[in-house]
Structures are given as structure tokens and as C-alpha cells.
Amino acid sequence: MSFTTLTCPSCGSEVKQHRNPFPTVDIIIEINNSIILIERRNKPFGWALPGGFVDYGESLENAAVREAREETSLDISNVRLLGCYSDPTRDNRMHTISTVFIASGHGIPRAADDAVNLAIFKLDSLPSQLCFDHARILEDYSRQRITW
């Protein structure tokens, strides 16, 4: 178990603080037989799936809907689970666990919030470099689409 120690400000004794991974969501938004990728405003810079951190008290599904709307200005429906990704090295900033959803996008895509830009890509013409483990996620998505 991973933890750090803190000093109690009242009594001065050492207290263990447990370190846990941070829950995140990523969303593969399908629109016109393609998918949406965002260009990140913050480090690490580059192309990525829309997504972000789950807020305290928020379900994973609600976080996916919120993040999709915040970053792409799209409403999403038909939200379904692709899988969970937990490699401790998937995000070099901290240990995150991402629950990845697939959804249908509705509206006019427009970059907002943490996205400086967005684009619609066919699966056979994705950018060569994607942030985090999103290339692996999209490979899994592509393989699963074949079996649907």
C-alpha cells in the first residue's frame, strides 16, 4: 500500500495519508462514421480523446457526458462502456485510472474548455502521435468494432 506521512497540526503525531489513483473518463465520440479528437490546451500537449477527471459525487457516466459537452460542445447519447485502463504510466503527471466510453455525438462540434482545437478523424487517418495511452484505446475500439 502506498502512503505518505503527515504531521497532525493539533497533536504533532504522524498520520498516514493513503495515495490512490485518480479516476478519469475518456469518451470516443462517434459522429458521421468518424470520431472526435481534441487538441489539448494544457500539458501534455497534442491530440487526445475528450475526457477528464471525475468530480467527487459524480458517476462515471455523468462525468463522460459533462466532459464531452465541456470540451466539444456536443451532447452525447447511447453511452456505452469500452473498458478501463489502469497502467500506472498512462499519464506521466500522476497515476490515473480511466473508464472509457463510446457515445454518439449530436450538435455542432466546437472546441471549448481544455480543448484549444478539435477535429473529426476517420479511424484510418488518425494523428501519428496521441497523448496518454489513447492510441492503444483506439486500437481496442477498432478491434471491437469489427466484432459488432
C-alpha positions in Angstrom: 0.0 0.0 0.0 1.4 3.4 -0.9 1.1 6.2 1.6 2.9 9.3 2.8 3.1 10.6 6.4 1.8 13.9 7.6 2.2 15.7 10.9 -1.1 16.4 12.8 -1.2 20.1 13.4 -3.1 19.6 16.7 -1.0 16.9 18.5 2.1 16.6 16.4 1.8 12.9 15.8 2.5 11.3 12.4 -0.6 10.3 10.4 -0.6 8.1 7.3 -2.2 9.6 4.2 -3.0 6.9 1.6 -2.3 7.6 -2.0 -4.8 6.4 -4.5 -5.1 6.7 -8.3 -7.3 9.4 -9.7 -10.5 8.4 -11.6 -10.9 9.8 -15.1 -13.1 9.2 -18.1 -12.4 9.4 -21.8 -15.0 9.4 -24.5 -14.9 8.1 -28.0 -17.5 10.3 -29.7 -18.8 8.9 -32.9 -20.1 11.4 -35.5 -20.6 10.7 -39.2 -18.7 7.4 -39.2 -15.7 9.2 -37.7 -14.5 10.2 -34.2 -13.7 13.5 -32.4 -10.3 14.2 -31.1 -9.3 17.4 -29.2 -6.1 19.2 -29.2 -5.1 19.8 -25.6 -4.8 23.3 -24.2 -2.6 22.0 -21.2 0.3 19.7 -20.9 0.8 17.2 -22.2 0.0 19.0 -25.5 -1.2 17.1 -28.5 -4.3 15.2 -29.8 -6.4 13.2 -27.4 -9.8 11.8 -26.7 -12.1 14.2 -24.9 -12.1 13.4 -21.2 -11.0 14.4 -17.8 -11.3 13.9 -14.0 -14.4 12.6 -12.3 -15.7 15.1 -9.8 -16.5 14.0 -6.2 -20.1 12.7 -6.0 -20.3 12.3 -9.8 -21.0 9.0 -11.6 -18.6 7.9 -14.3 -21.4 8.2 -16.9 -22.3 11.7 -15.8 -18.6 12.7 -15.9 -18.4 11.4 -19.5 -21.5 13.5 -20.5 -20.1 16.6 -18.8 -16.6 16.3 -20.2 -17.9 15.7 -23.7 -20.0 18.8 -23.5 -17.3 20.9 -21.9 -14.6 20.0 -24.4 -16.5 19.5 -27.6 -19.8 21.4 -27.1 -21.6 18.2 -28.1 -24.4 16.4 -26.4 -23.9 12.6 -26.4 -26.2 9.7 -26.3 -26.1 5.9 -26.5 -23.2 5.9 -23.9 -21.6 2.5 -23.6 -18.5 1.1 -21.9 -15.4 0.3 -23.9 -13.2 -0.6 -21.0 -10.9 0.5 -18.1 -7.3 1.5 -18.5 -5.1 1.5 -15.4 -1.4 1.3 -16.4 0.3 3.5 -13.7 2.4 5.1 -16.5 -0.6 6.0 -18.8 -0.3 9.6 -17.6 3.1 10.9 -16.6 1.7 13.5 -14.3 0.0 11.1 -11.9 -1.5 7.6 -11.6 -4.9 7.7 -13.2 -7.5 5.0 -14.0 -9.6 5.8 -17.0 -13.0 4.4 -17.7 -13.5 4.8 -21.5 -17.0 5.2 -23.0 -18.2 5.2 -26.6 -21.1 7.6 -27.4 -22.9 9.2 -30.3 -22.3 12.9 -30.7 -25.1 15.4 -31.5 -24.7 19.1 -32.4 -22.0 21.2 -34.0 -18.6 20.3 -32.6 -16.7 23.3 -31.2 -13.5 23.2 -29.1 -14.0 24.6 -25.6 -12.7 24.4 -22.0 -9.4 22.3 -22.0 -9.5 21.9 -25.8 -7.8 24.5 -28.0 -8.9 22.8 -31.2 -10.8 19.7 -32.3 -11.1 17.7 -35.5 -13.1 14.8 -36.9 -11.0 11.8 -37.9 -11.6 8.6 -39.7 -10.0 5.7 -37.9 -7.6 5.1 -40.8 -6.3 8.7 -40.7 -5.6 9.4 -37.0 -2.7 11.7 -36.0 0.5 9.8 -35.7 1.0 10.9 -32.1 -1.7 10.7 -29.5 -1.5 11.7 -25.8 -1.5 9.2 -22.9 -2.5 5.7 -24.0 -5.2 6.9 -26.4 -3.6 5.1 -29.4 -4.0 1.8 -27.5 -7.6 2.7 -26.6 -8.4 3.4 -30.2 -6.8 0.2 -31.3 -9.0 -1.7 -28.8 -12.0 0.3 -30.1 -11.2 -0.5 -33.7 -10.9 -4.3 -32.9 -14.2 -4.3 -31.0 -16.0 -2.5 -33.9 -15.0 -5.4 -36.2 -16.8 -7.8 -33.9 -20.0 -5.7 -33.6 
